[in-house]
Amino acid sequence: MLPVGDENIKGQGVAFVTISFIALNILAFFLELSQPGEAALQAFVEGWGVVPREYSQGTDLPPLIDLPVWSTLFTSMFLHGGWGHLLGNMLFLWVFGDNVEHRIGHGRFFVFYLATGVAAALAHILFNQDSMIPTVGASGAISGVLGGYLLMFPRNKVYVLTWGGVAAVPAVFMLGLWILMQFVNGFGSVAATSSETGGVAYLAHIGGFIAGMILAPLLGLGQGSPQRDR
């Protein structure tokens, strides 16, 4: 099921933090595309993506950029592996990010997004400590947004594209099914190679989702329960 929209909170204005994150991801992707050749692109991804073994050994392997190793926890969440990877992630962020931003506030959402992205990267590192394969993508942070959305808007209607057209389903069903698939694939990926799992960091998705469910109610304290558009 591909989400194409949802019920929105009334009268909250523009979700400018969500839009800004989308813009930054797009700009970063064009920076990737501007690299002069495959070798330069690979070096760029290795330099700015999360390489788990760098964290288990505490150093760049090899040293490609003159920045602390931990900086890639942030830079990696703005890079993507292709157009499909980028567009899929941005669609999910566009559909689900605005309501979470409006519920917890713009500044808190900024912190929330980055924090869940870091949590997702750390979860991936924990289970792949010897991996030299760079990991990139906003899906860990977006998984955090989905976790927060599930807690805050479980009865919201999410409009999904199916073989029969667009259908409205409860958020708890759509997101519950999504995280169930991540758990099933994530536990399978623990003993599998990246080629067997399609290179998808399912454990990062799980880590981000759990972080979102923990942080969203904390950051949303005192924010009220705004109405939704029907």
C-alpha positions as CSV (number, residue, x, y, z in Angstrom):
1,M,0.0,0.0,0.0
2,L,1.4,3.4,-1.1
3,P,0.2,6.4,1.0
4,V,-0.8,9.4,-1.0
5,G,-2.4,11.5,1.7
6,D,-4.1,11.7,5.1
7,E,-6.4,13.7,7.3
8,N,-4.7,16.9,8.4
9,I,-4.9,19.1,11.5
10,K,-7.1,22.2,10.9
11,G,-5.7,25.7,10.8
12,Q,-2.1,25.0,11.5
13,G,-0.5,26.8,8.6
14,V,2.6,25.5,6.7
15,A,4.7,22.7,8.1
16,F,7.9,24.5,7.1
17,V,10.3,22.2,9.0
18,T,8.9,19.2,7.1
19,I,9.2,21.1,3.8
20,S,12.7,22.3,4.7
21,F,13.8,18.7,5.4
22,I,12.4,17.6,2.0
23,A,14.2,20.4,0.3
24,L,17.5,19.6,2.0
25,N,17.2,15.9,1.0
26,I,16.6,16.9,-2.6
27,L,19.5,19.3,-2.6
28,A,21.8,16.7,-1.1
29,F,20.8,14.2,-3.8
30,F,21.6,16.7,-6.5
31,L,25.0,17.2,-4.9
32,E,25.5,13.4,-5.1
33,L,24.5,13.5,-8.8
34,S,27.1,16.3,-9.4
35,Q,30.0,14.0,-8.4
36,P,32.4,13.5,-11.4
37,G,32.2,9.8,-12.0
38,E,31.5,6.6,-10.2
39,A,34.7,6.6,-8.1
40,A,34.0,10.2,-6.8
41,L,30.4,9.2,-6.0
42,Q,31.5,6.1,-4.1
43,A,34.0,8.2,-2.2
44,F,31.4,10.8,-1.4
45,V,28.9,8.2,-0.1
46,E,31.6,6.5,2.0
47,G,32.7,9.8,3.4
48,W,29.3,11.1,4.4
49,G,27.4,7.8,4.9
50,V,27.4,5.7,8.1
51,V,30.0,2.9,7.9
52,P,29.4,0.8,11.0
53,R,33.0,-0.4,11.3
54,E,34.1,3.2,11.6
55,Y,32.1,3.4,14.8
56,S,33.2,0.1,16.3
57,Q,36.8,1.1,15.7
58,G,36.4,4.8,16.4
59,T,38.1,6.1,13.2
60,D,37.5,6.8,9.5
61,L,38.3,3.7,7.4
62,P,39.9,5.1,5.3
63,P,40.0,8.8,6.4
64,L,38.0,10.4,3.6
65,I,36.8,13.6,5.3
66,D,38.3,15.8,8.0
67,L,35.3,15.6,10.3
68,P,34.6,13.6,13.5
69,V,33.3,10.1,12.8
70,W,30.0,10.8,14.6
71,S,29.1,13.6,12.1
72,T,27.9,10.9,9.6
73,L,25.1,10.1,12.0
74,F,23.6,13.4,10.7
75,T,24.9,13.7,7.2
76,S,23.9,10.2,6.2
77,M,20.2,10.9,6.7
78,F,20.2,13.4,3.9
79,L,21.8,11.1,1.2
80,H,20.0,8.5,-0.9
81,G,20.9,5.6,-3.1
82,G,18.8,6.6,-6.1
83,W,15.6,8.3,-7.4
84,G,13.3,5.6,-6.1
85,H,14.9,5.7,-2.6
86,L,14.6,9.5,-2.5
87,L,11.1,9.9,-3.9
88,G,9.7,7.1,-1.7
89,N,11.1,8.6,1.5
90,M,10.0,12.1,0.6
91,L,6.5,10.9,-0.1
92,F,6.2,9.3,3.4
93,L,7.7,12.4,5.0
94,W,5.3,14.7,3.1
95,V,2.2,12.6,4.0
96,F,3.0,12.0,7.7
97,G,5.4,14.7,8.7
98,D,3.1,17.7,8.8
99,N,0.7,16.4,11.4
100,V,3.5,15.4,13.7
101,E,5.1,18.8,13.3
102,H,1.9,20.6,14.0
103,R,1.2,18.5,17.1
104,I,4.6,18.9,18.8
105,G,5.6,22.2,17.3
106,H,8.1,23.3,14.7
107,G,11.2,23.5,16.9
108,R,10.5,20.3,18.7
109,F,9.9,18.5,15.4
110,F,13.3,19.6,14.2
111,V,14.9,18.0,17.2
112,F,12.6,15.0,17.0
113,Y,13.5,14.3,13.3
114,L,17.2,14.4,13.8
115,A,17.1,12.5,17.1
116,T,15.1,9.6,15.6
117,G,17.4,9.6,12.6
118,V,20.4,9.2,14.9
119,A,18.7,6.5,16.9
120,A,18.0,4.6,13.7
121,A,21.7,4.8,12.6
122,L,22.9,3.6,16.0
123,A,20.5,0.7,15.9
124,H,22.0,-0.3,12.5
125,I,25.5,0.1,13.8
126,L,24.8,-2.0,16.8
127,F,23.8,-5.0,14.7
128,N,26.4,-4.5,11.9
129,Q,29.5,-3.6,13.7
130,D,31.9,-5.2,11.2
131,S,30.2,-3.9,8.1
132,M,32.2,-1.6,5.7
133,I,29.1,-0.9,3.6
134,P,28.0,2.8,3.9
135,T,24.4,3.3,4.8
136,V,22.4,6.4,3.7
137,G,18.9,7.6,3.6
138,A,16.2,9.5,5.5
139,S,14.1,6.3,6.2
140,G,15.4,6.0,9.8
141,A,14.2,9.5,10.7
142,I,11.0,9.0,8.7
143,S,10.4,5.8,10.6
144,G,10.5,7.9,13.8
145,V,7.9,10.2,12.3
146,L,5.7,7.1,11.6
147,G,6.1,5.9,15.2
148,G,5.1,9.3,16.5
149,Y,2.2,9.5,14.1
150,L,0.9,6.1,15.1
151,L,0.7,7.2,18.8
152,M,-0.8,10.6,18.1
153,F,-3.1,9.9,15.2
154,P,-4.1,6.2,15.4
155,R,-7.6,6.8,14.1
156,N,-6.6,9.1,11.3
157,K,-7.6,8.0,7.8
158,V,-4.6,7.4,5.5
159,Y,-5.3,7.4,1.8
160,V,-3.4,4.6,0.1
161,L,-3.0,3.6,-3.5
162,T,-4.1,0.0,-4.2
163,W,-4.8,-2.0,-7.3
164,G,-8.4,-1.0,-7.1
165,G,-7.7,2.7,-6.7
166,V,-7.3,5.0,-3.7
167,A,-8.7,3.6,-0.4
168,A,-9.0,5.1,3.1
169,V,-7.6,3.0,5.9
170,P,-7.0,3.7,9.6
171,A,-3.5,4.8,10.4
172,V,-3.2,2.1,13.0
173,F,-3.8,-0.5,10.3
174,M,-1.5,1.0,7.7
175,L,1.4,1.8,10.0
176,G,0.9,-1.4,12.1
177,L,1.3,-3.5,9.0
178,W,4.3,-1.4,7.9
179,I,6.2,-1.9,11.2
180,L,5.3,-5.6,11.3
181,M,7.0,-6.0,7.9
182,Q,10.0,-4.2,9.3
183,F,10.3,-6.6,12.3
184,V,9.8,-9.7,10.1
185,N,12.5,-8.5,7.6
186,G,14.7,-7.1,10.3
187,F,15.0,-10.3,12.3
188,G,15.6,-12.2,9.0
189,S,18.4,-9.7,8.1
190,V,20.4,-10.3,11.2
191,A,21.7,-13.6,9.7
192,A,21.5,-12.5,6.1
193,T,23.8,-10.7,3.7
194,S,22.9,-7.2,2.3
195,S,22.3,-8.8,-1.1
196,E,19.7,-11.1,0.4
197,T,17.8,-8.2,2.1
198,G,18.1,-5.9,-0.9
199,G,20.4,-3.6,1.0
200,V,17.5,-2.3,3.2
201,A,18.5,-1.3,6.8
202,Y,15.4,-2.8,8.4
203,L,16.9,-2.6,11.9
204,A,17.4,1.1,11.4
205,H,13.7,1.4,10.6
206,I,12.8,-0.4,13.7
207,G,15.2,1.7,15.8
208,G,13.8,4.9,14.4
209,F,10.2,3.8,14.9
210,I,10.7,2.9,18.5
211,A,12.6,6.1,19.2
212,G,9.7,8.0,17.6
213,M,7.2,6.3,19.8
214,I,9.3,7.2,22.9
215,L,10.1,10.8,22.0
216,A,6.8,11.9,20.4
217,P,4.7,11.8,23.6
218,L,7.6,13.5,25.6
219,L,7.9,16.3,23.1
220,G,4.2,16.6,22.6
221,L,3.4,17.2,26.3
222,G,1.1,20.2,26.7
223,Q,0.5,20.6,23.0
224,G,-3.2,19.8,23.1
225,S,-5.2,17.7,20.6
226,P,-6.0,19.8,17.6
227,Q,-8.9,18.9,15.3
228,R,-8.4,17.2,12.0
229,D,-9.8,18.0,8.5
230,R,-12.3,15.4,7.3
